[in-house]
Amino acid sequence: MTTTRSDIAASSRSTDMGSLAVLFAALLWGTTGTAAHFNQDVSPLATGAFAMGIGGLLQAMIARPNIMGCLSLLLAQKRWVLLGAVCVVIYPLAFYSSMHLAGVAIGTVITIATAPLAAAILERLFGHHRLTLSWYLSLALGIAGVVMMAMGETATHGGDIPTVSAVSAGGDPMATGSGSVPDADWQRLTGILLGIIAGTTYAAYSLIARRMMDHGTHARAAMGSLFGVAGIALIAGLGLSMLMADPRLFATPGNTSVALYMALVPMFLGYIAFGYGLKTVAASKATLLTLFEPLVAALLAVTIVGEHIAPLGWLGMALIAVCLVIQVRPATA
């Protein structure tokens, strides 16, 4: 079979559109931190579970025709569906807990830096995708940029990264300990471990979804089945949590607005775009492109929340921008 120049051009356009879709998803995800800023005394776990849970259920609802059309394939891939759903459930709980225990900067850096590395390792172990020199270069620039951003952020706060022990006096129901140094160290280490788990599970469900698509499952059916099953578990767990421990998610109009925004826009619309991108973009590249997320989050924090970023942070943002340009530039034949 001969591959024509028009076939190559069509494949290149499809990959470019997939990359843009992943960047759009990262743009939406980058708004979550600013949105959560307007929450009043709401556990980040409750916010994350509601957003991912409702977003997942909505994805399953709009993908129902595709799921029914691919039902035999999904049943044959039921182990992948369940494993992917477990990863989707773990990801928001680990990610938000990581930021809660280790601080926003460290939790975000560990999670985002782990994801593309984990995706590359998993693709190498279970797939046949070969990484290019430009991917390694982009990874190095991206991780360096994210670390610089985190260092710039902590520098503007005098090096004080808020952790659970630091806010225990504020009445957070998840806070424990009196803020002693050993307790803070263990909390930060736990937060770092949870960040690694979050990045790994994010890479894993991205790779599983792509693998299902490669085996004939429609993109909407793959994403809808993974996130639909996970959504049921997350909402059930959230319901029990709200009844027993933390009923403040909808306590004020502001909290309700933030919860609905995060469910409908970053999690629902964002993951629809991400699923579209995964049709033509390898998971290792997709997770690398989502380094756009902290760049967006930082810009919104400066322009809306009024935070300040040190020069080192701006340099990190420039490195991330170079990383993204390398990844989205047109491929040469």
N, C-alpha and C positions, 0 to 999 in steps of 0.2 A: 504494500500500500504506500503510495507516494504522498508526502506532505507538501502541499503547495504553499506559496508565499502568502496567499489569502488566508489559509488555515492558520498559519503562524501569526498573522496580524490579528485574526479574530481571537485566538487564544490569548495574545498579549493584551488586547482590549478587555477581555473578560477578567484577566488577572488584575489589570489596573482598576476596573470597577470594583472588584472584590477588595482590593487594598483600600479604596476610598470608603467602602462600606464599613470596614473595620475601623478606619480613622473616625468616621462619623459616630460609631458606637462608642469609641474612646472619648470623643468630645462630649457625648451625653453623660457618660460615666464620670467625667471630670467635674460635673456640676453637683455631684452628690454631697461632697464635703461642704460646699457653700450652702446648699439646701439644709443640711443637717445643722448648720450653725444657728438656724432660726428655730430649732426644736427647743422645748423647755423641759428640762429634767426627764428626758426619755432615754431609756437604756439603748445603746447602739445595737445590742442584740435584737431587741424588739423591732427597731427600725429596719435592720437588715433582713430579718426573717419575714416581716410583712412585705417589704418591697420585692424581695426575690420570690416569695411565695405567691403573691397576687400576680406579679409579672409572669411567673411560670404558668399559672393556671390560665391566664389570658392567652399566652402563646399556644397552649394546648387547645383552647377553644377555637381560635382562628385557624389552627392547623388540623381541625377535626376531619375535614374531607381528605386531606393528604394522609393523615394517620390511618383512616379507614382504608384508603387505597393501598397503603403499604402495610396493612395489618399482618399479612403472612410473613413479610420480611421482618417486621418488628418482633413477632413471636419467635422467629428463628434467631433473632439477635437479642433475646430477652435478657441474657446475661450482661450484654453491653449496656442495655437500657438501664438495668438496675444498678450496675456499677457506676454509670455516668450520673444517674440520679443521686446516688449516695455522695458522689463528689460535689454535685451542685448543692446539696444540703450542707455539707461540711464547709464549703468555701466561704459563704458569708459569715457563718458563725465563727470560723477561725480568723477571718480577716478583721472583723470588727472587734473581736476579743484581743487580737494582736495589738491593734491601735489602742485599745483600752488599757492594756497592761504595760506595753513597751513605749507608748507614746505614738502620736499620729505620724511623726516623721519616720521613726525607726520601723514601725509596723508597715507603713506604706512602702518604704525602700526595700525591706526584706521580701515582701510579697511580690512586688513588681519585678525585682531583680531575679527572684527564684523562678518565676513563670516561664520566661523564654529558655532558661537553662534546663528546666525540667521537661519542657516540650521537646527540646532537641534530644535529650537523653532518651525519652520515651519513644520518639520517632526512630531513633537509631536502634533501639532494642526491639520494637514491634513493627516497624515499618521499613520502607526502602527509600525514604527521602534523604537526599544528600545535601548537606549544607555547603554554601558557597563561601568564598573568602569575604565577600561583601557582607554576608550575614554575621560572620565573626567580628568584622570591623564595626558593624552597626551595634552589635551586642556590647562590645567594649565601650563605645562612645555612649550608648544609652545608659548602661549601668553607672559609668563614671558621672554622667549628667545627673542621674537620679540621686546618687550619693552626694554630689555637690549641692543639689537643691536642698536635701535634708540638712546638710551641714549649714547652709545659708539660713535655713529656717530656724534651726536651733540657736544659731549665733545671734539672731535678732531677739531671741527670748533669753539672752544671757546664759545659754547652755542648759537651761532648765527645761527638760522635756517632761510634760505632765504625764504621770502614770496613775494607776489606780490608788496607790498609797498617797499621792499628792492631793487627790481630790476627796479623800475619805471624809474629810471634815465637812464636805459640801452635802452630805446626806445621800450619796449614791448608794443604792441598795447592793451594788456589786462590789463596793469597796471593802477591803479587809486590811487589817493590820494598822499599826500606828505610825507607819512611815519610817521605820528604822532602816538603816542602810542594808543589812542582810535581806530583809524582807523586800526592799525595793530591787535589789540585785536579782533575787529569785523571780520576782514578778517580771522584770525586764527580760530575763532569760526565757521564761515561759512565753512571754509575748513574741520573742524572736522565733522560738520553735513553732508557735502557732502561725507566724507569718510564713515560715517555710512550708508548713502544711497547706496554708491557703494558696500560695503560689503553685504548689505541686498539684493540688486538686483542680485549680483553675486550668492548668495545662492539660491535666488528664481528661476533664470532660470536654475540652476543646478538641483534643485528639480523638476521643471516642466518637464525638459527633461527626468529625471529618471522616473517620473510618467507616461509620455507618453510611454516609453519603457515597463514599467510594464503592460500597457494596450494593448500591442501587436504591437506597432509601432517599426519598425526597428530603430536601433540606428542611422544609417546615415540619415534616413528620419527625425527622431526627431530633431537631431542637424542641419541638412540641412535646414529644414523648419523654425526653430527659427532664425538661423543666416542669412538665405537668405532674409527673410522679413526685418530683422533688417538692413542687408547690404544695401538694396535698400534705406531705410530711411537715413542711415548714409552718403552714397555717395551723395544722393540728397542734403542733408544739407551741406555737405562739398563743393559741387560744388558752391552753392550759396555763401558760406563763402569765397571761393577763389576768386570768381568774385568780391565780394563787399569789402572784408576787408584784406585777408591774402593770397596773391598769392605765398608765398615763399616756399611752400612744395617741389616744383621741381625746385627751382631757381638755384641750383648747382648740379653737379654730385654726390657729397657726400650726399646731402639731398635726392636726388632721390634714391640712393642706400639704405639709411637707411629706407626710406618709403617702398620700395619694400621688403627689408629683413623682416621688422616687419609685413608686410601683409602676406608674403608667409611662413615664418618659425614659429614665435611664435603664430600668430593668426590662420593661416590656418592649418599647420601641428600640432601645439600644441592643437588646439581644436578638431582635428580628434582623437588624442590620448586621450584627456579628455573624449570625447564621448564614445570611446571604453571602457574606465575605468568605466564610469557610468553604463554600462550594468550590472556589477556585484558588484559595490561598492556603498554603500549608500551615498547620497549627504553630510550628516554630516561628514562622514569619508573622502570623496573626498576633501572637502574644508579644512579639517584639514591637509591632506597630502600636499596640495599646500603651506603650510608653508615652504616647501622646496625652494620656489621661492626667498624669501629674503635672504636665505643662499647663493644661487647661485649668486644672484645679488651682495652681499657683497664681495664674493670671486673674482668675475670678476672686481669689482671696485678697489680692492687692486692690482690684478695682471696686469690689462690692463690700467685702468685709473690712477693708482698710488695713490689712496686714502689710508688713514691710519685709522685703526680701533683701538680704545682703548681696554685695557684688558677686560673691562666690556662687550664690544661688542663680543669679542671672547667667553666669558663665555655664552652669549646669544646664539651664534651659536651652542655651545656644547649642550645646553638645547634643541634647536630645533632638533638636531641630535638624541638625546635620544627620543624625542617625535615621530619622524619618525620611529625609530627602533621599538618602542612599537606597532605602527600601522601596520607595514609591516611584523612583525614576524609571522611565521606560527601558525595558530590556532591549539590548541590541542583538540583532539576528546574527 
